[in-house]
């Protein structure tokens, strides 16, 4: 498979370069900037992109790539800091300039190769301090802005290009087409990265492993997709384990069990550990302590199962590409298997290696794989759910009564959003409960009942979130149903705090 390798010099947009390229069916991989030439060649790239980054090429500790890359006769595109690296390395001069942020008008001086297919100008997003003062021998200027004379340069013979702006951000007009021009026209890459191919090749790779695999499943998209890929590859040598901790959504344990046993026909074991979890949580109201108790109990239950039913050679995890990059673990070419012991607190004695079939994928790609594997929409489209479950949606101690209220009220919130056709448009939606009470009237009597809070948020990545402006009719139906259908509840409130300063979950 043809591939583009992106060297990461620390820009906040580095990931976006890969995302944009994958959008037009080309596999792009992000690697640390200091990858050696030997390791880079093992990846067999058809072209290289240098990302932007916060440094100046004149800083003492400026990140520099392996010098051999410049002589590799591979097409190179440098973006922002990457552009300055090219200027510097091929003998040009970079100077400190006035910082330039935001949109600039790029005038195109040469509309072949990189900048082909556009008019005379495009809007380009700038974010830089330094700029090219003298371009190296053999290079020509192919685009300029008012403030930056050499905003786009090219050495056509060497197929080396540099651009001062960021084509990967949406604010650059035709940015994806600029990347496409480089990848497809200059590097001559075939557009062959499809999720169908990914499924096929991953199953083939996994089918070669020996030994049994243990996979914890939660009912979430990532662990479900990971387990299905492995199941298709090794069948009964996979054991899926689902721990019911009593903190899941209403009916969820049954729904997940039914889908896994009926739809997927894999070795699936549901461990009912409700009592153990709830007993350990008894009397605890501190949010962090609750999370810790749940984490420890999960490891205890899971290890007990593995010790009793093993030996297993691998532990499968639904790790995604952004997690791999964030953890700073660089990987070998197309590796799905990483040798590693004692992961996530599991005892060393289990000697499990890690199998991560999704470590090359972004979340939206996982969803596409899920569709190909015919995962029911109820799992595929369900909102994210926190690992510690309802324990973080119950303020204070987790009691049976509060659990029942949180489950029933959350089901009402989800149902009403589905009916109103907005469930798929919001990031998360649920009801939370604490110990506060308020007076209500039921019939002719005054009653001191619970307050339930409804939380619905919009978000792109959960890093920030805004409360959803739900239509008042939907809010009214949710409120009426919660007070009518749950005896103990007298008041319903709607949470209008965004993140920051609040968080999505209350605990
Ligand atoms: P906060 O509450 O920090 O949540 O705004 C951000 C996103 O993360 C989810 N979340 C968790 N997920 N384990 C998880 O797997 C956790 O302990 C946890 N805490 C919060 C939350 O649902 C939201 O999507």
Boltz pocket constraint, residues with backbone or C-beta under 6 A from the ligand:
constraints:
  - pocket:
      binder: B
      contacts: [[A, 291], [A, 384], [A, 385], [A, 386], [A, 387], [A, 388], [A, 392], [A, 428], [A, 462], [A, 499], [A, 502], [A, 503], [A, 504], [A, 505], [A, 506]]
      max_distance: 6.0
